[in-house]
Structures are given as structure tokens and as C-alpha cells.
Amino acid sequence: MALRAAGRQSLVDTVVEQLRAQVAAGEWRVGERIPTEHALAEQLKVGRNTVREAVRVLVHAGMLRSRQGEGTFVVSTADPAEVMRGLRRAGVRDVLELRIALEVEAARLAALRHEPADLERMRAALDAQTAFEDPDGQPDSGSLDLYADHDVEFHRAVVEAAHNSALTATYTWFSSSVREALVAGLSDRDMPRIVHGDHHALMDAIASGDPDTAASAARALLERPKQAVESLLGNG
């Protein structure tokens, strides 16, 4: 599939989008070298400096990799930035469903692999969160962001207690979407409040070393808000 000639406005952005589309479409396979700057400049009818800048953007995005003296090669057909934008557009239910998929397995592994420091981190996050609650045990309306931060810290501690680097990296990347959905839920009177008992039950299950109990506790914790969302959407 031939590249289209780029227009004259926003040349670098135009070339970035065209190259991103070509890579995503499989024009060049993972591990394959893309055409030289000269060849791309000829095809796109732009200067080599424009092509060089566009390639640099995609190298930074993780789709391409330049090797000194060898050329530029495809390392991924997916742009992580585009994936993240998709996550940011996802609804609260979608985020919760993905959280269940990740956190239930993380809790199972955490029960088998956790260290004392992991449990201390979970406990510290829960203790810190209570400082932002009103006398009724509800999150202080003026501190929702900080309240959410400590909740996310607890769940990140659970995930990292699994001691799986790929799982940790995925959840770290995903955690900004978790936080946004959480803040939205805390601001919605129709959503259930965070229940500390559920969090302590999860922590205790991990501490017990029983993977099935830990997985069940993680699922139970997240099923409550998921069911509330489904009810609001008319699917409950």
C-alpha cells in the first residue's frame, strides 16, 4: 500500500499520522526495517527533516527503534499513547471490568508471593485514607482527590505484592484511568461508598497465604461498584 503525499500544513503531524497508520496496518512487520528517510521523503513529497522528526516521534512512542548504522525498525504495531487515549475514553464499567481481570489475579499471586513490606504498604494506605473521612466515615467532599489517591495506592500495593513485573507495569500504566473512574464514582451519590471492611478482608486474605480466598476477596470488593454501575445503566 503506497503512502499518500502529505499536505503542506502541519507537515510533521501529518507524516506522523500516516506512518503510524502504515505501521498499525502492518505495512512493515515487527522487526522489519522501514524505508530510508530519503525514500519516505520522496514518497510523501516532504523534506527529509520532516520525515526525521516524524520518525523520532514514533521512536519515542515505542513503535519504532533506530539502530545506528542499520536503520529504523518496527518494534510494535500499537501506539501506547493511542491505547491510553482509548482507556481514557472508556466508561466506568469498562474500567471496573478490566480492574477485576487484573486485580483478582494479582490478589491470587500476592497471597503466594507477598512479603511483609507489601502488607505494611497496604495497611499504611488504608490508615492514611481514613484521615480524609468525615465523622460518618464517608470521604470528605473537599478531599476526594486525596482520598482516591490513597485508595489507588492500596490497590497498587496489592498488584505489586504479586511480584510480577509485567502485571505491575500494566497496572501502573492503567492506574490513571482507575483514579479518574474512582473520583467520578466518589462524586456520584448513586454509587456505593468505599467499604474499608472489604479492603481489610482482601489484605487479610493475602496475608493468610490462601490464593483462592484472596482472589474471591478482590472480586467481591470490585463487584459492589460494578453492580451499581450496571444498575444505573439499566443492565442490572
MOKA-V152821 format. One record per residue. N is the residue number from 1. RES is the residue in three letters. PHI is phi as a letter, one per 30 degrees, with the letter a starting at -180 (NA if undefined). D_CENTER is the distance of its C-alpha to the mean C-alpha in Angstrom with 2 decimals. Layout:
# MOKA-V152821
{{N;RES;PHI;D_CENTER} {N;RES;PHI;D_CENTER}}
This chain:
# MOKA-V152821
{{1;MET;NA;32.56} {2;ALA;d;33.87} {3;LEU;d;31.96} {4;ARG;d;33.06} {5;ALA;d;34.85} {6;ALA;d;32.82} {7;GLY;d;34.29} {8;ARG;c;35.52} {9;GLN;c;33.12} {10;SER;h;29.74} {11;LEU;d;30.49} {12;VAL;d;27.64} {13;ASP;d;25.04} {14;THR;d;27.03} {15;VAL;d;27.15} {16;VAL;e;23.45} {17;GLU;d;22.78} {18;GLN;d;25.54} {19;LEU;d;24.52} {20;ARG;e;20.86} {21;ALA;d;22.34} {22;GLN;d;24.76} {23;VAL;d;22.32} {24;ALA;d;20.06} {25;ALA;d;23.34} {26;GLY;i;24.41} {27;GLU;e;27.29} {28;TRP;b;26.83} {29;ARG;d;25.53} {30;VAL;e;23.07} {31;GLY;j;25.39} {32;GLU;d;27.85} {33;ARG;d;29.17} {34;ILE;d;28.95} {35;PRO;e;32.23} {36;THR;d;33.62} {37;GLU;e;33.25} {38;HIS;d;36.82} {39;ALA;d;36.29} {40;LEU;d;33.22} {41;ALA;d;35.11} {42;GLU;d;38.02} {43;GLN;d;36.06} {44;LEU;d;34.19} {45;LYS;h;37.29} {46;VAL;b;35.64} {47;GLY;d;36.30} {48;ARG;d;34.93} {49;ASN;d;33.43} {50;THR;d;31.31} {51;VAL;d;30.13} {52;ARG;d;29.51} {53;GLU;d;27.28} {54;ALA;d;25.30} {55;VAL;d;24.87} {56;ARG;d;23.78} {57;VAL;d;20.93} {58;LEU;d;19.71} {59;VAL;d;20.29} {60;HIS;d;18.13} {61;ALA;d;15.33} {62;GLY;j;15.73} {63;MET;d;17.61} {64;LEU;b;21.02} {65;ARG;b;22.76} {66;SER;c;26.21} {67;ARG;c;28.80} {68;GLN;e;31.85} {69;GLY;i;34.86} {70;GLU;c;33.13} {71;GLY;k;31.05} {72;THR;c;27.49} {73;PHE;b;25.66} {74;VAL;d;22.77} {75;VAL;c;19.99} {76;SER;a;17.37} {77;THR;c;17.97} {78;ALA;c;14.43} {79;ASP;d;13.42} {80;PRO;e;9.83} {81;ALA;d;10.60} {82;GLU;d;11.69} {83;VAL;d;8.76} {84;MET;d;6.69} {85;ARG;d;9.94} {86;GLY;d;10.05} {87;LEU;d;7.08} {88;ARG;d;8.97} {89;ARG;d;12.04} {90;ALA;d;11.20} {91;GLY;d;13.57} {92;VAL;d;13.48} {93;ARG;d;14.79} {94;ASP;d;12.20} {95;VAL;d;9.44} {96;LEU;d;12.05} {97;GLU;d;12.89} {98;LEU;d;9.59} {99;ARG;e;9.71} {100;ILE;e;13.25} {101;ALA;e;12.67} {102;LEU;d;10.58} {103;GLU;d;12.51} {104;VAL;d;15.88} {105;GLU;d;15.94} {106;ALA;d;14.72} {107;ALA;d;17.58} {108;ARG;d;19.96} {109;LEU;d;19.43} {110;ALA;d;19.52} {111;ALA;d;22.91} {112;LEU;d;24.19} {113;ARG;b;22.88} {114;HIS;d;22.44} {115;GLU;c;24.58} {116;PRO;e;26.42} {117;ALA;d;24.25} {118;ASP;d;21.15} {119;LEU;d;23.15} {120;GLU;d;24.43} {121;ARG;d;21.00} {122;MET;d;20.18} {123;ARG;d;23.64} {124;ALA;d;23.41} {125;ALA;d;20.29} {126;LEU;d;22.17} {127;ASP;d;25.36} {128;ALA;d;23.90} {129;GLN;d;22.46} {130;THR;d;25.97} {131;ALA;d;27.25} {132;PHE;c;25.59} {133;GLU;c;27.26} {134;ASP;d;30.50} {135;PRO;e;33.61} {136;ASP;d;32.58} {137;GLY;i;29.37} {138;GLN;c;27.23} {139;PRO;d;24.69} {140;ASP;d;26.69} {141;SER;e;26.09} {142;GLY;d;26.30} {143;SER;b;23.64} {144;LEU;d;20.77} {145;ASP;d;18.29} {146;LEU;d;19.55} {147;TYR;d;19.73} {148;ALA;d;16.07} {149;ASP;e;15.26} {150;HIS;d;17.32} {151;ASP;d;15.89} {152;VAL;d;12.31} {153;GLU;d;14.22} {154;PHE;d;15.97} {155;HIS;d;13.12} {156;ARG;d;11.62} {157;ALA;d;15.25} {158;VAL;d;15.52} {159;VAL;d;12.73} {160;GLU;d;14.25} {161;ALA;d;17.63} {162;ALA;d;17.02} {163;HIS;h;17.56} {164;ASN;b;15.60} {165;SER;d;14.16} {166;ALA;d;12.06} {167;LEU;d;10.57} {168;THR;d;10.16} {169;ALA;d;8.54} {170;THR;d;5.90} {171;TYR;d;5.48} {172;THR;d;6.09} {173;TRP;d;3.59} {174;PHE;d;1.48} {175;SER;d;5.21} {176;SER;d;6.49} {177;SER;d;6.26} {178;VAL;d;7.75} {179;ARG;d;10.21} {180;GLU;d;11.23} {181;ALA;d;11.99} {182;LEU;d;13.75} {183;VAL;d;15.84} {184;ALA;d;16.78} {185;GLY;d;17.90} {186;LEU;d;19.84} {187;SER;d;21.61} {188;ASP;c;22.68} {189;ARG;d;25.94} {190;ASP;d;25.52} {191;MET;c;22.47} {192;PRO;d;23.39} {193;ARG;d;23.28} {194;ILE;d;21.36} {195;VAL;c;23.78} {196;HIS;d;24.17} {197;GLY;e;26.21} {198;ASP;d;23.32} {199;HIS;d;21.33} {200;HIS;d;24.50} {201;ALA;d;25.16} {202;LEU;d;21.88} {203;MET;d;22.65} {204;ASP;d;26.20} {205;ALA;d;25.29} {206;ILE;d;23.25} {207;ALA;d;26.23} {208;SER;d;28.61} {209;GLY;i;27.24} {210;ASP;c;27.28} {211;PRO;d;24.20} {212;ASP;d;25.15} {213;THR;d;25.72} {214;ALA;d;22.41} {215;ALA;d;20.53} {216;SER;d;22.71} {217;ALA;d;22.11} {218;ALA;d;18.31} {219;ARG;d;18.84} {220;ALA;d;21.55} {221;LEU;d;19.57} {222;LEU;c;16.95} {223;GLU;d;19.63} {224;ARG;e;21.44} {225;PRO;d;19.06} {226;LYS;d;18.22} {227;GLN;d;21.99} {228;ALA;d;22.54} {229;VAL;d;20.22} {230;GLU;d;21.96} {231;SER;d;25.26} {232;LEU;d;24.57} {233;LEU;d;23.67} {234;GLY;i;26.89} {235;ASN;c;25.49} {236;GLY;d;26.31}}
